[in-house]
Amino acid sequence: MIAQYIEAPNVEKSKYVSVFLAGGITNCPEWQTELIKLLSNEMITIFNPRRKNFPIHNPNAAKEQITWEFNALNNADIFSIWFSNAASDQPICLYELGRHLVLRENCPETIVIGVEPGYRRAQDVYIQTSLVNPFISLEISDNLNDHAFKIKKATEIYIAKGLWK
């Protein structure tokens, strides 16, 4: 079991090294559940933007969701992003990747990227990443098992460098 799990729109203070699960939601498979299972023995906090029940008919829901994601992304220690081979090109995820590549440029060990084979914009992810930091682009995973392993490795490095308070 994950040490701490925080699902949108809940706001709690992280008690452990925190990992934000960025990646496709709309028109994408529910990959988050599988990744969380793979991380189940870790002493980490997971920020999961995928809600079990999103109130689609609530006109305030989108703003609440986007605000929660923005804040959780900025507060997360580890930025993990997964691009699914899905019906969606996940344009918001491409934006979040670019933003966090720049924001975390001096701390690249806090970025974990995964691209499922067949994702239509994979080349964009590789090029964008290599332009900011070619070493990160060499670490991009192509399956959730490898992605989970790299998240574990990132949390260990984060702690070893004394970055976690």
C-alpha positions as CSV (number, residue, x, y, z in Angstrom):
1,M,0.0,0.0,0.0
2,I,1.2,3.5,-0.9
3,A,2.3,5.4,2.2
4,Q,0.1,8.4,1.3
5,Y,-2.4,8.8,-1.6
6,I,-3.9,12.2,-2.5
7,E,-6.5,12.2,-5.3
8,A,-7.9,15.4,-6.9
9,P,-9.4,17.6,-5.6
10,N,-8.3,16.7,-2.0
11,V,-5.7,19.0,-0.5
12,E,-3.3,17.5,2.1
13,K,0.3,18.1,3.1
14,S,2.6,15.5,1.8
15,K,4.3,13.4,4.5
16,Y,6.8,11.7,2.2
17,V,8.7,12.3,-1.0
18,S,5.8,13.2,-3.4
19,V,5.2,12.0,-6.9
20,F,2.7,13.7,-9.3
21,L,1.3,11.3,-11.9
22,A,1.0,13.5,-14.9
23,G,-0.4,12.0,-18.1
24,G,-3.5,11.6,-20.1
25,I,-6.9,11.2,-18.6
26,T,-9.6,12.1,-21.2
27,N,-9.8,9.4,-23.9
28,C,-6.9,7.5,-22.3
29,P,-6.8,4.2,-20.5
30,E,-6.6,4.2,-16.7
31,W,-2.9,3.6,-16.5
32,Q,-2.6,5.4,-13.1
33,T,-4.1,2.4,-11.2
34,E,-1.5,0.0,-12.7
35,L,1.4,2.4,-11.9
36,I,0.1,2.9,-8.3
37,K,0.1,-0.9,-7.9
38,L,3.7,-1.1,-9.1
39,L,4.7,1.6,-6.5
40,S,2.6,0.0,-3.7
41,N,5.5,-0.8,-1.4
42,E,7.1,2.6,-1.6
43,M,7.2,5.2,1.2
44,I,6.0,8.0,-1.0
45,T,3.0,10.3,-1.5
46,I,1.2,10.0,-4.8
47,F,-0.7,13.0,-6.2
48,N,-3.2,11.5,-8.6
49,P,-5.2,13.9,-10.8
50,R,-7.6,11.1,-12.1
51,R,-10.7,11.3,-9.9
52,K,-12.9,8.3,-9.4
53,N,-15.9,10.6,-10.0
54,F,-15.4,13.8,-11.9
55,P,-18.5,16.0,-11.7
56,I,-18.6,16.8,-15.4
57,H,-21.9,18.7,-15.1
58,N,-20.5,21.1,-12.5
59,P,-19.5,24.3,-14.3
60,N,-16.8,24.9,-11.6
61,A,-15.2,21.5,-11.8
62,A,-12.8,22.3,-14.6
63,K,-11.3,25.3,-12.8
64,E,-11.1,23.3,-9.5
65,Q,-9.3,20.4,-11.3
66,I,-6.9,22.6,-13.2
67,T,-6.0,24.6,-10.1
68,W,-5.5,21.5,-8.1
69,E,-3.2,20.0,-10.8
70,F,-1.2,23.3,-11.1
71,N,-0.7,23.5,-7.3
72,A,0.1,19.8,-6.9
73,L,2.5,19.8,-9.8
74,N,4.3,22.7,-8.3
75,N,4.5,21.1,-4.9
76,A,5.5,17.6,-6.0
77,D,9.1,16.5,-5.4
78,I,9.1,14.2,-8.4
79,F,7.4,15.0,-11.8
80,S,6.3,11.8,-13.4
81,I,4.6,11.9,-16.8
82,W,3.2,9.0,-18.9
83,F,2.1,9.5,-22.5
84,S,-0.4,6.7,-23.4
85,N,-0.9,5.3,-26.8
86,A,-4.5,6.5,-26.8
87,A,-7.1,8.3,-28.8
88,S,-5.9,11.6,-27.4
89,D,-2.6,13.4,-28.3
90,Q,-2.6,14.7,-24.7
91,P,-1.8,18.3,-25.5
92,I,-2.0,19.5,-21.9
93,C,0.5,16.9,-21.0
94,L,2.9,18.2,-23.7
95,Y,2.5,21.6,-22.1
96,E,3.2,20.3,-18.6
97,L,6.2,18.4,-19.9
98,G,7.7,21.6,-21.5
99,R,6.9,23.7,-18.4
100,H,8.5,21.2,-16.0
101,L,11.5,20.6,-18.1
102,V,12.3,24.3,-17.8
103,L,11.2,24.7,-14.1
104,R,13.3,21.6,-13.1
105,E,16.2,22.3,-15.4
106,N,18.6,22.5,-12.4
107,C,17.2,19.3,-10.8
108,P,16.7,16.8,-13.7
109,E,16.7,13.9,-11.4
110,T,13.2,14.9,-10.4
111,I,11.8,14.3,-13.9
112,V,10.6,10.8,-14.9
113,I,9.2,10.5,-18.4
114,G,7.4,7.5,-20.1
115,V,6.1,7.1,-23.6
116,E,4.0,4.1,-24.5
117,P,5.0,2.6,-27.9
118,G,2.6,3.9,-30.5
119,Y,2.0,7.3,-28.9
120,R,1.6,9.6,-32.0
121,R,3.6,12.5,-30.6
122,A,6.5,10.4,-29.2
123,Q,9.0,12.2,-31.5
124,D,7.9,15.5,-30.1
125,V,8.5,14.3,-26.5
126,Y,12.0,13.0,-27.4
127,I,13.0,16.1,-29.3
128,Q,11.6,18.5,-26.7
129,T,13.3,16.7,-23.9
130,S,16.7,16.3,-25.7
131,L,16.8,20.0,-26.4
132,V,16.5,20.8,-22.7
133,N,18.6,17.9,-21.4
134,P,19.8,15.1,-23.7
135,F,20.5,12.8,-20.6
136,I,16.8,12.9,-19.6
137,S,15.8,11.8,-23.1
138,L,18.0,8.8,-22.8
139,E,16.1,7.7,-19.7
140,I,12.6,7.8,-21.2
141,S,10.8,4.5,-20.4
142,D,8.5,2.7,-22.7
143,N,6.5,0.5,-20.3
144,L,5.0,1.1,-16.8
145,N,7.2,-1.4,-15.1
146,D,10.3,0.5,-16.2
147,H,8.6,3.8,-15.4
148,A,7.8,2.7,-11.8
149,F,11.4,1.6,-11.4
150,K,12.7,5.0,-12.5
151,I,10.3,6.7,-10.2
152,K,11.7,4.6,-7.3
153,K,15.2,5.5,-8.4
154,A,14.3,9.2,-8.6
155,T,12.9,9.2,-5.1
156,E,16.1,7.5,-3.8
157,I,18.3,10.1,-5.5
158,Y,16.2,12.9,-4.3
159,I,16.5,11.7,-0.7
160,A,20.3,10.9,-1.0
161,K,21.0,14.4,-2.3
162,G,19.3,15.8,0.8
163,L,16.6,17.6,-1.3
164,W,13.7,16.2,0.7
165,K,12.9,18.1,3.9
